[in-house]
Amino acid sequence: MNLPANLRYTKDHEWISLEGNTATIGITDFAQGELGDIVYVEIETVGKSLEAEAVFGTVEAVKTVSDLFLPIAGTVTEVNPALAGSPELVNSDPYGQGWMIKMTVNNPADVNALLSAEAYQSLIG
């Protein structure tokens, strides 16, 4: 299982990468594996200010639809345009081309409270 040490993770299986006050967010390798083949990603929260753990979109796999939860509070600024035509990027490259959103975070220090790669590994077994 791929868990990059430079990312932070949530109990809801999202990852976050922070550069300054801009975060990139997606779902983990574990999550995409549990969901199976992803066929659609719906995110309609661009421009919205959301609290931590708010639903920012949904991901649809062949057998299920799952909510996507924001790791920390902030404003969604961008959706990955590649996912509209190639949602399978979430399966093939969850930490790279399969990222989901970018956001401006309210408090960058909040990222420190999220799970490290080791803690997330313990959570998922």
Order of alpha helices (4+ residues) and beta strands (2+ residues): beta-beta-beta-alpha-beta-beta-beta-beta-beta-alpha-alpha-beta-alpha
